[in-house]
């Protein structure tokens, strides 16, 4: 295990060598990062939330997933371009710091951290509900505490232990969906014994009101319902900084994003809407995947899916804690968070950043227990649109970083955004369109989510601007650049 120091204590001057300082370790193996990249696009939201999308858009939900999937592929291509050239634990936050200004790196970094610590609370609660159903002797809050403590301990040991846990958590998700697609596909074409072949078939795509039973507008509503389940695709670019060959790791994960989304999202949803009519009552009552498993004649489908969902929850918790702590670490290194956040122990673990993240996450769990419709609902809603904000910042950062990379280190441009800059601007337009649609969607609560998220974002940006004004704007881009150059040594 070799040491990978990140940001030195000073910005340095062009061409100077920063002094060595303890930092993150390259403790992730290739198999860890491969599974982190694959598992990052498979969240519990795919299993739990897809039924709402199917009920809203019918078989046309496939177009909603395809539209959002295309947007994510383009955004991850941009992020891959920047991260392959400049691998760093701060990922898009560090890139925004250099490309757009310190206020941008500060703002998007803290918003992203806020998003993931709220996710910790959501996922810990979801996992606790399942575990309490299995072992009711332990109360829900007790299970939430146990889950948080175990995964915190895992992250505190070493980055390798995080990678190992995530390898197996994500592996279970990947195998489960792969088996579901194969078995479900056989049933759709009538070659699986025991399946409900009367309901299954490609005709489910066009019958029961047609492919778009609620009209073309339902596709956009579906987009709003599924867009947040894609958050997590960017985790591989943060984790790549703790591998032996960050550039190769980022390139590989970026190039595989298309088939990952195509297989795991579009493939599995296609199987669901062809196994059962979209308006089958069981989809809403049991959930889309449980209903699909039931139609295949698989016994104890509900408990099997609960196990898979629990695995997804634990995977999301594990990665969420890792991601939040690494973003806090990067912010600490750049002087945008307490300095203690940017320190690591002898094993290369940013203990303070991890503990601060998990404490906030567990406080949010307590809010969920005592004030589910008050404080906790505000936290969830006010972080709901952060994914879109992050993607938007990545787009604008790439527009400027591409020119910087071409000017300073063109040999590092090993991953290139397609049709630059036209496709970048098209992606920006698409994200702004989705945000605009959210603004007028009162029926599904998206307007409130967007407005609260904008409020929190405005507060964070305001703090960033005040901080930059007080500090004279020193050290922003220089620190980001120093962090990048030092971390990939």
N, C-alpha and C positions, 0 to 999 in steps of 0.2 A: 504494500500500500504506500503510495507516494503522496507527498504533501503538495497541495495546490493552493498557494497563498492567493488571496484576492487583492483587495484594495490596500495599498500602503497608507501610512498615516499622513502623507502629504500628496499634493497633486503632481509634483515634480515638474521638470521642464522637458520640452521635446528632445528626444534622443537620450535622456538620462535614464539610468537604471534605478528603479525604486528599490529601497532596502527590503530584505526578506522579512516577512512577518507571518505568523501562524495563520492558517486559513483552513478552507475546506480540503478534504482528502478525496482522491480519486478512488472511491470505494465501490462504485457501481460497475458491475460487469456488463458485457454486451447483452447477455440474456435478460438481465434486469431491465435495461433500458428498452429493449425490444418489447417486453411485456408491459412496461410502464406506458410506452407509446400506444400499444394496442388497447390496453385497459383504460387508458385515459379518455378514450372516446365512448366508453361504455359505462354510463352512469346508472344509478338506480332509477333515474327519471325515465329511462327507456322502458323499463319493465312496468313501472308504476303509472307513469303519466301518459303512455301511448293510447290508453283506452279513451281518454278525453278527446284526443286529437282525432281518433277514428270516428267517434260519435259526432264530432263537429264537421268533418270534411268527407266522411265516407272513405271509399278507396282512394279518393283524391288526396288523402293525407300523404300518399307516396310522393306527390308533387311538392308538398310542403317540406317533407324531409329532404327531397332532392334539391330544392331551392336553398334551404339552410345549409345542407351538406356542401353544395357548390361554393357558397359564401365562405364557409369554414376552410375548405380546401384552398381557396385563394388567399385568405388571411394567413393561414399557416405557411403557405408558400412564401409570402412576404417575410414572415417571422423567421422562417428557415433561412432565407437569404441573409438576413442580418445576423442571425445567431451562428450560422456556419462561418461567417467572416469574423465574428466577435463573440465567441461563446462566453457566457457570464451567468452567474447565479441570479442576476437581476433581470435577465432576459429583456423583454419589451420595455420595462421600466428604465433600465440603463440605456437602451437604445433611444428612448424618448428623451431622456436626460440630455444626451448628446445632440440629437437631431432637432428637437423642438425647444429645448431649454430646461433648466433645472426645475422650474415649476411643473412642467409636464411629467418628468420622471418622478418627482415627489408625489404629485397628485394621483397618477395612475397606479403607482406602487402602493400607496396607502389604501386606495379604493379596492385594489385587488386583494390586499391583506384583509381588509374588512369583509369582503365577499367570502373569502375562505373560512374565516373564523365563525361567520354566521352559518356557513355550510356545516362546519363541525357540529354546531348545536342541532341543526336540522337532522343530520345523519345520525348523530348519537341518539336523538330521540326516536327516530325511525327504527334504529336497531334495537333500542330498549323495548319498544312496543312488541316486536317479534319475539325477543327473548323472554319478556314477561309472559307472553302467551304460552311459551313452552314450559317455563318454570315460574309460575305465579307467586311462589314463596318470596322471591326477591322483588321489591317494588321497582317501578319504572325508573325512578331517579337513581336507584341503586345500580341497575344495569347500565344506565348512562354513565355513571361514575366509573364502573368497572371497565367499560369499553374505552373510555377516555384515558384511564390510568394505564391500561395495558398497551395501547398504541403510543402513548407518550413515552413509556419506558422503551418501547421498540425504537422510536426515533432518537432517544437519548443515548442508546448504546453505540450506534454508528450508522453511517449512511448505508453501509452494506446490509445491516439488519432491516432497515426500511426497505431496501431493494429486494431482499429475500422474501419478506412478508408480502410485498406488493406483487412479486413474481407469482406466488401461489394464489393470492386473492384474485388477481387479474386472470390467472390461468384458469381458475374455475369458471369465471364469467365467460371467457373465450370458448372453452370446451362446451359449456352449456348451450351457448347460442349456436355454435357450429353443429352440435347434435340436433338441436331444435330445427335448424334450417334443413338439414339432410332428411331427418325423419318427417318433418312437416311437408317437405317437397315431395317425398314419396307418397304421402297421403293425398296431396293435391292431385297427383297424376294417377291415383287409384291403385297403387301397388303395395300399400301397407295394410296388412290384415288387422282387423280390430278397430280401424278408424271409422269415423262417421262420414263415410264416403257420399252420403246423400247431400250433406251440406257443403263438402269440400269441392273445389273446382275453380278453374279460371273464370267461369261464368259469374262468380261473385264480384268480379271487377266491373261488370257492366249491368248486371241485373239489380233488382231491389232499388230502383230509382236512378240507375246509371252510375257512371264513374264519378260524377260530381252531383250527388243528389240534392245538395243545398246550394248549388250554383258555384261559379268560379270564385266568388268572393270568399268562400269558405277556405280556399287554399291559403289566403293571407291570414285568416284567423288561425288556421292550423300552424302557420309559421310562428305566430306568437306563442302558441302552446308548446311547440317543440324546440324553439331556438335555445332555451336555457339548458336543455339536456345535453348540448354539445360542449358546454364549458368543461375544460379539462384537457382539451386537445393540445394546449400549449405547455403542459407540464413537462413533456419530454425535453423541451428546449431549456427549461430551468435545470432539470436533472443532468443534462448532458455535460454541464460544467464540472460534474463530479465523476466523470469517466476518464479513462486513460487517453482516449482520442476524441475530444469533444466535437471537432469538425466533422469527422466521419459519422459520429453518432447522430448529430443533427441532420446531416444530409440523408442518412438512411431513414430516419423517422419522418422527415419531410416528404421524401419520395413515396412513402408507403401510405400516406394519409388518404389517398383516393380509394384504394381498395379496402382500407379499414372501414371507412364510412360506408362505402358501397355494400360491403358484405354484412357488417354487423347492424347497421341501421336499415338501409333499404332492403337488404335480403330478408331480415327477420320480420320486418313489418309487412313485406310482400307475402310471406308465408301466412301471417296472421289473417290478413284480409282476403286471402284465397281459401284458407281453411274454413272460415266462417263468414256468413253474410255480415256486412259492417253493422247492420242494425239488430243483430242477434242480441237478445236481452242479457245473455250470460257474459258478454264482453263488458257491459257496464257493471253488472252485479259482482263478477269475480275478478275482473281485470282481463286485459286482452290476452296475455300469455297464459294465465291459468285456464281461461276458457278454451284457448287453442289446445293446451295439453289435455284437457278433459275430452275434447272432441277426438283426440288421438287414442282414447281409451287407456291413457296412462293413469294408473292408480295413484292416489294421494298427490294429485297434481298441485293442490294448494300448498301442501307442506314442502313439496319439492321447490316450488317457486319461492316460497318464504325463505328457504335455505339459500337460493341463488340471490334473492334480493338482499338478504343479510350479508352475504359475501360481497355484493356490490357496495353496500353501505359501509362495511369495514374497509374495503378498498378505497372508497371515496374519503373516508375519515383519515386513513393512513396517508393518502396522497395530499389531502387537504392540509393536514398538519405539517407535512414536509414542505409543501408549496408556500404556505403562509410563513413558515419559519425562514425559508430561504429568501423570500422577498423582504422580510424584516431584517435579515442579515445583510442583504444588499443595501437596504436603506441606511442601516447603521454604518456600513462601510463608507457610504457616500456623504455621511454627515446629515442625513435627513431623518434619522431616528436616533434614540439614545446610543451612545458609543458602545455600551455593553451588548447591544444587539449584534454588533459586528465582530464580537470576539468568539473564538472557538476554544474548546479544550484540547487536550493532547490527542484525542481521537478525531479531531477535525469536526466536532459537533458544536453548532451554535446553541448552547444550552439556554442562554437567556432568551433568545429569539423563540425557541421552542416553548419554553415555559410561559412566556408572555402570551403567546398565541393560544395555548391550551387553557390558560386561566380565563382569558376573555371568552373563549368558546364555552367553557363550563359555566361561566356567569350567564351566558346566553341560554344555556340549558335550564338554569334556575329560573330565568325569566319565562321560559316556555312552560315551566311547571306551575308557576304562580300567576303569571300574567300572559296567558297564551293569546288573548285577543287585544292586548294592549302593547306593552313594550316589545314583546317578541315579534308580534305581527309587524310592528314598525321596522324592526331590524331586518326582517325577511324582505319586506316590500322595498325598503330603502336600498337594498343591495341587489334587487332583482334585475336591473338594467345594466349592471356593471360589466357583464359579459360583452354587451354591445359597445360600451364605452371603450373597453380594452381593445376590441377589434378595430374600432375607429382610430384609436391612437396608433396602433400597429401600422395601419394604412398610411397615415400622415407621416409617421416616422420613416417608413420605407421610402417614401418619395424623396426625402432628403438624404437618408443614409446611403441610398444607392449611389448618389453623386459623390458622397464622401469616400465610399469604398473604392469607387472607380478612380478617384483622384489619388488616394493615399496607398491603398493596398489592393490593386486590381487582381493580383494573383489569388486573393482569398475569395473572390466572387465565384465560388464553386456551385452555388445554388442560385439560379436566377428566376426572378418573377417573370411569368409569361407576359408578352406584349406590353412591357413596361413603357410608358407610364399609363397607357390607356386602360388596361385591365384593373390597375390600382384605383384609378378614378371611378371606374364602373362599380367596383366593390364599395367604395365610399358612398356612391349614390345609392346603392342597394341598402346599405346599413342605415343611411339617413332616411330612406323610404320606410324601412321597418320601424324606426324610432318615431317617424311621423304618424304611421298607422297606429302605433301604440297610444299616441297622444289622443286619438279620437275613439279608442276602444274602451268604452265605459262598461260594456256588458260583461266582459271577462276580468275587469279590474286592472287592466294593463295601464290605463291612464293614471291611476293612483300610483302604481309601481314606478312608472316613468317619472312622474312629478316628484315623488319622494326620493328617488335615486338622483334626480337632477339637483334637488335641494342639498343632499349630502355631498354630491360632487362639487356644488358651488361653494359649500363651506370649506371643503378640503383644498380646492383651488385658491380660495381666498386666503387660507392659512399659508399656502405655498407662496403666493405673491407677496404677502406681508413678510414672510421669512426671507424671501429673496431680496426684498427691498432693504430690510434691516441688515442683512448680511452682505449687501452690495453685489449680490449675484455671483460671488466668488465660488469657484470650485465645482460648478455644475458639470458642464461638458468635460472639463479636464479630469474630474474625478471618475466620471463614467468611462472615459477613454483609458485612464490609468487602471481602473478595475479590470477592464477587458484585457488589456495587454498583459497584465500581471497574472490573471487567472489562467490563461491558456499556455503559460510557459511550461 
